[in-house]
Amino acid sequence: MKVMILSPALISGATSDVKLMEQKWPFKGIFGRFDESSLQRGFQVYREVCAACHGIRHISYRDLKGIGYTNDEIKVIAGDYEVVDGPNDEGEMFDREALPSDKFVGPYENDKIARLANNGAYPPDLSLIVKARANGADYLYSLLNGYKDYPENFEASEGMYYNEFYPGYQIAMPSPLMDDIVEYSDGTEATQEQVAKDVTSFLAWTAEPELEERKSLGVKTLFFLILLTIMLLGVKRKIWKDVE
């Protein structure tokens, strides 16, 4: 999978004129929560499709517990990767299996190798990609489904692909998704739309893994303030009931 170049227009929020494919995300709203099954499917898509080029360096393997994986499952997932550690007693660096406490191992050893592998373009880290764009989840979902053939009389740049949702309509990353690009372990039909929705949900979680905890605290605080207000109103009425 080639990379998506984050242009200044992308970061600043410029868009094409096409209306985004708005979805009813379960994590939106004050009472919103992530769909754990969708998150696990999205992680499968990231691992099998996106991880070849894109890292999620702000996420540790042990964070996967937040989307329903057990400690044993996380150890197995982390054990598929190697990290450089050290120095050892001889002062040398060494490779070891990744531990649950390690951050996700990226696909490239350094930036130069990453650029060489992708025609000079650096593949962006996806940890916070949903936050890098206004209407992040809807935009990413739309982008993944927005690849079209070039319109007639469109001046196309070499090595670029047409996407109706990308600023300027040209993007360096070819369409990364298609029907049945993965075989979901839970038996869900892997249509392109479903795959795009699941991986977008997963990347929304990597951007805010604490979202559910934050919303839960916010709701509890709101109820506390409402209760406190009612109590204070009751005290006020009792104190001033004999005053005309």
MOVENJO-V752212 format. One record per backbone hydrogen bond with DSSP energy under -0.5 kcal/mol. NH is the residue of the N-H (numbers start at 1). CO is the residue of the C=O. E is the energy in kcal/mol with one decimal. If there is no record, write none. Layout:
nh: [NH;NH]
co: [CO;CO]
e: [E;E]
This chain:
nh: [5;7;11;12;13;14;22;25;28;32;33;36;39;40;41;42;43;44;45;46;47;48;49;50;51;53;54;59;61;62;63;64;65;66;67;68;69;74;75;76;77;78;79;80;80;81;83;85;88;91;94;96;98;98;102;104;104;114;115;116;117;118;118;119;120;121;123;124;126;129;131;132;132;133;136;139;140;141;142;143;144;145;145;146;148;154;156;160;161;163;164;166;169;171;174;180;181;184;184;187;191;195;196;197;198;199;200;201;202;203;204;205;206;207;208;211;214;215;216;217;218;219;220;221;222;223;224;225;226;227;228;229;230;231;232;233;234;235;236;237;238;239;240;241;243;244]
co: [3;5;7;8;9;9;20;23;25;29;26;34;35;36;37;38;39;40;41;42;43;44;45;45;46;50;50;56;102;100;60;61;62;63;64;65;64;70;71;72;73;74;75;76;77;78;96;94;92;88;85;83;78;81;99;56;59;110;111;112;113;114;115;116;115;118;121;4;55;126;128;128;129;130;133;135;136;137;138;139;140;141;142;143;162;151;154;157;171;169;146;163;166;161;172;190;178;182;188;184;189;191;192;193;194;195;196;197;198;199;200;201;202;203;204;208;210;211;212;213;214;215;216;217;218;219;220;221;222;223;224;225;226;227;228;229;230;231;232;233;234;235;236;238;240;242]
e: [-0.6;-1.1;-1.9;-2.3;-1.0;-2.0;-1.6;-1.4;-1.5;-1.5;-2.0;-0.9;-2.3;-2.3;-2.0;-2.8;-2.4;-1.8;-2.1;-2.8;-2.9;-2.4;-2.5;-1.1;-3.1;-2.0;-2.6;-1.9;-2.2;-2.7;-1.1;-1.8;-1.6;-2.4;-1.6;-1.4;-1.7;-2.4;-2.1;-1.8;-2.3;-2.9;-2.0;-0.5;-1.3;-1.9;-2.6;-3.5;-2.4;-2.2;-2.9;-2.2;-0.7;-2.7;-2.0;-0.5;-2.6;-1.8;-2.4;-2.5;-1.9;-0.5;-0.9;-0.7;-3.3;-2.1;-0.6;-0.7;-3.2;-0.9;-1.1;-0.8;-0.7;-0.7;-0.9;-3.3;-2.7;-2.4;-2.5;-3.0;-2.4;-1.0;-0.5;-1.3;-1.7;-1.5;-1.2;-1.6;-2.8;-2.6;-2.1;-1.3;-3.2;-2.5;-0.5;-3.7;-1.4;-0.6;-0.5;-1.3;-1.5;-2.8;-2.6;-2.1;-2.5;-2.5;-1.9;-2.1;-2.3;-2.2;-1.9;-1.8;-2.2;-1.3;-1.2;-1.9;-2.7;-2.7;-2.4;-2.2;-2.2;-2.5;-2.2;-2.4;-2.2;-2.5;-2.2;-2.4;-2.3;-2.5;-2.8;-2.4;-2.2;-2.4;-2.5;-2.4;-2.1;-2.4;-2.6;-2.2;-2.0;-2.5;-2.3;-0.6;-1.1;-0.5]
